[in-house]
Amino acid sequence: MVAASMRRGLSMPADVPDLAARLAALLGPAGWSPDVGGAGRDWLNRWGAPVLGIARPPDTEGVSAVLRLASEAGLAVVAQGGNTSLNGGAVAMPGRPTVLLSLNRMNRILHIDPTGQTATVEAGVILQDLHDAVAGQGMEFPLHLGSEGSARIGGLIGTNAGGSHAARHGMMEARVLGLEVVLADGTVWNGLRPLIKDNAGYQLRKLFCGSEGTLGIVTRAVLRLEPASRVMATALLATEDLASSVRVGAALRKTCGDLITALEFFPEEGVALLERHVPNTPRPLATRGPAYLLVELASAVAEIPLGDILENRLADLLEQGLVLDATIATNEAQRRSLWRLREEIPEGQRREGMQIKHDIAAPPARLAEAVAEAIRAAQVVQPGVRAIPFGHLTDGNVHFNLSPPENRGFEGQEWALSAAVYDVIDRFGGSIAAEHGLGQAKVALAEVRRPRAERDLMRAIKRALDPKGLLNPGKVLPEHESTRKDGP
């Protein structure tokens, strides 16, 4: 371990056991444990390394104290919320003594302001708990994703999460008005201003959105809310292919405007896997795909007849032949059943067996073309490989997951398959990381596939805010690059 660290130009803490004892004395039995349990491995059980233990401070002052001690001793710190990262962004990497810093005890919703339409929360608040709390005030926090029952606000900020409603309500950064952040040396920056307009210099809060805990530890946030939707209309459509779904989506956006909260696409292949492996999978349409589009309209104005509006638009699309079949949910149970089809596609593929996940984005106007080309490119690498592309139509985000050919494995072609997909996305001007972040899984990809000037700017910011390279090392930027002082 020492030799590996010396090659990176890193210093090692002189007395690791003493550091653990100091953390235990600092935080007490409720705030320190050498046994990290499942927190030591990521959600996919692909990444993780031994750590000294896990710190669970109860407040910002505790986080600051941990970071001061770590800075003095040269101890790496990896912040962790719900540990639902799909790219290994919230677990340790091998090579240096590390402590996990859990924000789970900091889970208070501090203030909800219906007039200002804001919520002030600690970083450990679970997204679903925030949804429930603001609903009682006639408000909503319009970020929705599959892990909302476990994902925490700090992690959502750190990864700049998107979800299914990003096209209308924006990524997480659009919902953040103010932040409190503990910096690498323990300094606390209090930027908890509940203001939409605050133009006094650099927008520092934006800097920490998507930084994955590499620049500072978010401890509290002021989040922008919306009036709760009082009426919704949800429909499932069957189309000829993804290109048809894109045309349908464009037509609906022209005629329904900002009433649209979600346009989610998925293929028949994904539903078939779900039907194979998950009992009681709903089949609400008589016509089977081959492509599907989930449409949802919502408004805080109860008098808007969204059901009639959606029904009329779908009648036009059916008459034009753009839609093969359609159904509109008539109650909440039916709505949840339609959403279940979209949200459980990953579960069907997981139960099918091994898979390769890609979280990519393409310009929405070229989405269908990019996906079709990526499928062809993957099948050139391994004939028979099965692509299950699904995601968010209006922002171009595709979860492009691959399963191997029937009754076979990937046969050592994993890297070649991913390279083929990323080559296509690069040609279309897309992104290799749409909403899951880089973590440790995509750092090398970003180094070769993103502009050098962009990566150099990120290195400069990292060196300025974390000169010792102690915060989540090896994530977003290569560890040896992000800690060098002689330039990239």
Order of alpha helices (4+ residues) and beta strands (2+ residues): alpha-alpha-beta-beta-alpha-beta-beta-beta-beta-alpha-beta-alpha-alpha-alpha-beta-beta-alpha-beta-beta-beta-alpha-beta-alpha-beta-alpha-beta-alpha-alpha-beta-alpha-beta-beta-alpha-alpha-alpha-alpha
